[in-house]
Amino acid sequence: MAAPRVTMEVGNDGVAIITLINPPVNALAIPIVAGLKDKFEEATSRDDVKAIVLTGNGGRFSGGFDINVFQKVHGAGDVSLMPDVSVELVVNLIEDCKKPIVAAVEGLALGGGLELAMGCHARIAAPKTQLGLPELTLGVIPGFGGTQRLPRLVGLSKAIEMMLLSKSITSEEGWKLGLIDAVVTSEELLKVSRLWALDIAAREVLKLARLQAKKTAPNMPQHQACLDVIEEGIVHGGYSGVLKEAKVFKELVMLDTSRGLVHVFFAQRATSKVPNVTDIGLKPRGVRKVAVIGGGLMGSGIATAHILNNIYVVLKEVNSEYLLKGIKTIEANVRGLVTRGKLTQDKANNALKMLKGVLDYSEFKDVDMVIEAVIESVPLKQKIFSELEKACPPHCILATNTSTIDLNIVGEKTSSQDRIIGAHFFSPAHVMPLLEIVRTERTSAQVILDLMTVGKIIKKVPVVVGNCTGFAVNRAFFPYSQSARLLVSLGVDVFRIDSAIRSFGLPIGPFQLLDLAGYGVAAATSKEFDKAFPDRSFQSPLVDLLLKSGRNGKANGKGLYTYEKGSKPKPDPSVLPIIEECRRLSNIMPGGKPISVTEKEIVEMILFPVVNESCRVLEEGIVVRASDLDVASVLGMSFPSYRGGIVFWADVVGANYVYTSLKKWSQLYGNFFKPSRFLEERATKGIPLSAPVSSSSTSRARL
Ligand SMILES: C[C@H](O)CC(=O)SCCNC(=O)CCNC(=O)[C@H](O)C(C)(C)COP(=O)(O)OP(=O)(O)OC[C@H]1O[C@@H](n2cnc3c(N)ncnc32)[C@H](O)[C@@H]1OP(=O)(O)O
C-alpha cells in the first residue's frame, strides 16, 4: 500500500485541488498533517493559484485524526506526539488563507475530517455524506476547533447533541442547518467546488450584494461598509478583517446615518410615554370586541388589522351590497398577506373567523370600541355618533378615523365628549405602521390609554397628537405636495422633482404619490388646508386640470405616469401640455421664464416648508415632544429613518440655514415660504428645533 500522502494539482482555471490520500478512510496521519501544511503553504504563495479545493481520495473525505497516534501517546505517555493542527493548520493556513478554500466532501467527514472542512470558507457535499464529531466515544473531545466552529454553524443545541451523543448527520440535514453550502451529485462535486471557490475568489457574491445594496440602500454607508469589511477578511485574512471591522465601526457610529437611526429607535419607544396618561397609575381596560363602521378602503383595512390580531370585529355597512364589498376587501387583504408569505393559511382562516358583517346596531350592545370610517361628511358623522351613544355600552370608546374634521364637531351632538377620540390610520391600514391617536381637551386619559394599548396589540406605533386640521402628519406635510406643485408652476419638471425626492430617500416622489392617492382625494384635502391656513396655502390649478382631462391617477390608469401591469410607472409625456396650461394659469414664473434650480434646491424647496409647518405643530403643542413628529414622519410619510425624521433632519441641516433659505424664497416667491415665528426665533437664538418648547422664550412668553 502506497504511503499516506497529500497531492496538489493546479488546473488551468487557477484552482489548486489538494487531495488527502490515506486509504481506506483518509485518516489524518502525521505525514498527512505535514503534507497538508506543505501544500497549503505552496498554494498560498503560488501566483497561478487563485483558489483551493480540499478533497479526499476514493470517495471518502476523511475519517478524522489517526487514532493510531492516540495509541502511541498512550504507550509513550508523551502528549507531545500530537501535532499542532488546530491553530497552525486550521486557523493560520486554512481559515486565514487569503485565497478561498472550499472543502469538497463525500462519503464521510468525521472528527478531525469535519473539523478541517469547517475551517474552509465553504463546504460542498455529495448526497448522504456522513458528518459528525464522534471524539467523545474515544474519551477525548474534538481537538481541531470543532467545539468552536460547529456551534457557530449549526446552532448550540444541535452542536451539543452532535458532540455529546456523537450523533452524525447527513449532508442533506447539514445543508438545512447551514453546515453545508450545497449538496451536489458525486460526479459534479469537484466541478461545483472549483466554481464555488472561484466565485468567492472573484467575489461575485460581494459584487452582486454591492449592486443590490446600491439600489436598496443608496444613502446608507453602512451597507457598503459591511461588504468592504467582509471582503477585507476574505482577501487579507481574519485578523486584518477584524482590525478593519473595529475601525469602520467607529467611523460609522459617528455618522449622521447612525445618529438618525439611533434617534428613531429611542424616539419610537418614547411615544409610549404620554404625560398625564401613562404616568398616573391607570390600567388599560381590555378591548375584545370592536365595531367598524364603513367597509370602504379605510374601514376594511382597519377591520383587517384587528382580526389579524385576534380582536373580534363587527363590520357595519348601510346595505348588503356595500357590506359584501367590504368583507371581500378584508378577505383579499388577508389573502394578500398569505400570498406574500407574511401569514400562514391557518392564521388567515382564524383571522377571518373573527369577522362578522352587520347592517344594524344590534351587535353594538357589548362592543368595547367603535371606529367610524365613513366618508368625510360632518352631518353624517354627527348622526352616527349620536346613534352610537345610544347603541353602545357606556364604557365603549367612540373613535373616528377622520383625517380632517375637528373632533369637537364630530361629537357635538353627544354628551360623550370624554369618550370621543381620533384613530387616524394610514392607508393601507393593515400595512402602514403609524396610528395617530387624536385627543381633544375633553378626551379622558383612560380612553387615550386604552386606544394606545389596542394600537400596540394590532402592531401599530401609536403616537398621541392634538386636535387640529390634519393633526400632526398631514398638517406638517401639507406644504409637501403644495411646494411640489408650486415648483411646477415656477417651471420645474414634474418628473425631475419626483426623482430628486426619491434620491433624498423617500420611496416615491410627491407626484407619484398624487397619482396613487387619486386626484379627488387631493382636491378635497387641498381645500381643507386652503380653508384652515389661507395665509400660506398655495392653490395650484394642476389637479383640477388633470381631473378635467379625464385623468385620476393610478385608479383609472391615467395619471402623470402611465401604469401597465408588470412594469414600473413611466412618465407620461402627454401630460406636458396640461402642465404648460397649469403654468400659464398660475403665471408666477419670474419674467415668464422657468426658474433654474439644482436637485438639492428642489429637495430643500419642498422639505423646508414642511419643517416650517412642523415648527408650528411643535409650538402649538400638537405633539408631546419633537421626536414624536420624527417618528410620525418616518412611519406615516416614509420620511427616511436614517435621516432621523423631519425635525431631527432639520436640526442636522441647521435651523438657521432652513430659516435663511425660506426667507430668501419668501422674498422671491411669496408668503408660502414665509418662516414661522418659532423657526425664526430658534434660528436666530441658535436653539435646536427639537429642544422642548418650554425651554424657548416662545412658550415662556405664552405662560
Ligand atoms: C483532534 C480530533 O478532533 C480527534 C479525532 O479526529 S479522533 C477521530 C475521530 N474519528 C472517529 O472516531 C472515526 C473512527 N472510525 C469509524 O468510526 C469508522 O472506522 C468509519 C465510520 C470511519 C469507517 O467505518 P467502516 O467503513 O466500517 O470501516 P472500519 O472497518 O471501521 O475502518 C476501516 C479501517 O480504517 C481504520 N480507521 C478508521 N478510522 C480511523 C481513524 N480515525 N484513524 C485511524 N484509522 C482509522 C480502521 O481501523 C480500519 O482499519 P483496518 O482496515 O486496518 O482494520
The ligand as a MOL file (V3000), in Angstrom:
LIG
                    3D

  0  0  0     0  0            999 V3000
M  V30 BEGIN CTAB
M  V30 COUNTS 54 56 0 0 0
M  V30 BEGIN ATOM
M  V30 1 C -8.4130 16.1020 17.1600 0
M  V30 2 C -9.5490 15.3760 16.5080 0
M  V30 3 O -10.7280 16.0350 16.8530 0
M  V30 4 C -9.5490 13.9340 17.0090 0
M  V30 5 C -10.1430 12.9800 16.0320 0
M  V30 6 O -10.3640 13.2340 14.9000 0
M  V30 7 S -10.3820 11.4670 16.6660 0
M  V30 8 C -11.0340 10.5120 15.3620 0
M  V30 9 C -12.4610 10.7240 15.1910 0
M  V30 10 N -12.9460 9.8210 14.2030 0
M  V30 11 C -13.5560 8.6670 14.5310 0
M  V30 12 O -13.7960 8.3980 15.6770 0
M  V30 13 C -13.9480 7.7480 13.4030 0
M  V30 14 C -13.4970 6.3680 13.6930 0
M  V30 15 N -13.7960 5.4900 12.5980 0
M  V30 16 C -15.0150 4.9920 12.3710 0
M  V30 17 O -15.9580 5.2480 13.0620 0
M  V30 18 C -15.1630 4.0690 11.2500 0
M  V30 19 O -13.9310 3.4680 11.0240 0
M  V30 20 C -15.6240 4.7110 9.9300 0
M  V30 21 C -17.0650 5.1530 10.1160 0
M  V30 22 C -14.7240 5.8960 9.5870 0
M  V30 23 C -15.4870 3.6930 8.7740 0
M  V30 24 O -16.2010 2.5350 9.1120 0
M  V30 25 P -16.1130 1.1950 8.2060 0
M  V30 26 O -16.3370 1.5920 6.8030 0
M  V30 27 O -16.9980 0.2140 8.8450 0
M  V30 28 O -14.6030 0.7240 8.2950 0
M  V30 29 P -13.7460 0.2390 9.5510 0
M  V30 30 O -13.5220 -1.1910 9.3840 0
M  V30 31 O -14.2540 0.7190 10.8290 0
M  V30 32 O -12.4060 1.0570 9.2250 0
M  V30 33 C -11.6140 0.7750 8.1170 0
M  V30 34 C -10.1650 0.9080 8.5410 0
M  V30 35 O -9.8670 2.2780 8.7910 0
M  V30 36 C -9.3170 2.4400 10.0590 0
M  V30 37 N -9.7420 3.7010 10.6040 0
M  V30 38 C -10.9530 4.2040 10.6020 0
M  V30 39 N -10.9490 5.4190 11.1890 0
M  V30 40 C -9.6910 5.6730 11.5450 0
M  V30 41 C -9.0600 6.7570 12.1610 0
M  V30 42 N -9.7020 7.8720 12.5280 0
M  V30 43 N -7.7500 6.6600 12.4060 0
M  V30 44 C -7.0520 5.5940 12.0230 0
M  V30 45 N -7.6070 4.5240 11.4210 0
M  V30 46 C -8.9120 4.5860 11.1690 0
M  V30 47 C -9.8660 1.2730 10.8540 0
M  V30 48 O -9.0500 0.9740 11.9480 0
M  V30 49 C -9.8470 0.1730 9.8180 0
M  V30 50 O -8.5360 -0.2880 9.7190 0
M  V30 51 P -8.1810 -1.8290 9.2740 0
M  V30 52 O -8.7620 -1.9410 7.9270 0
M  V30 53 O -6.7630 -1.7790 9.3430 0
M  V30 54 O -8.8710 -2.6520 10.3120 0
M  V30 END ATOM
M  V30 BEGIN BOND
M  V30 1 1 1 2
M  V30 2 1 2 3
M  V30 3 1 2 4
M  V30 4 1 4 5
M  V30 5 2 5 6
M  V30 6 1 5 7
M  V30 7 1 7 8
M  V30 8 1 8 9
M  V30 9 1 9 10
M  V30 10 1 10 11
M  V30 11 2 11 12
M  V30 12 1 11 13
M  V30 13 1 13 14
M  V30 14 1 14 15
M  V30 15 1 15 16
M  V30 16 2 16 17
M  V30 17 1 16 18
M  V30 18 1 18 19
M  V30 19 1 18 20
M  V30 20 1 20 21
M  V30 21 1 20 22
M  V30 22 1 20 23
M  V30 23 1 23 24
M  V30 24 1 24 25
M  V30 25 2 25 26
M  V30 26 1 25 27
M  V30 27 1 25 28
M  V30 28 1 28 29
M  V30 29 2 29 30
M  V30 30 1 29 31
M  V30 31 1 29 32
M  V30 32 1 32 33
M  V30 33 1 33 34
M  V30 34 1 34 35
M  V30 35 1 34 49
M  V30 36 1 35 36
M  V30 37 1 36 37
M  V30 38 1 36 47
M  V30 39 1 37 38
M  V30 40 1 37 46
M  V30 41 2 38 39
M  V30 42 1 39 40
M  V30 43 1 40 41
M  V30 44 2 40 46
M  V30 45 1 41 42
M  V30 46 2 41 43
M  V30 47 1 43 44
M  V30 48 2 44 45
M  V30 49 1 45 46
M  V30 50 1 47 48
M  V30 51 1 47 49
M  V30 52 1 49 50
M  V30 53 1 50 51
M  V30 54 2 51 52
M  V30 55 1 51 53
M  V30 56 1 51 54
M  V30 END BOND
M  V30 END CTAB
M  END
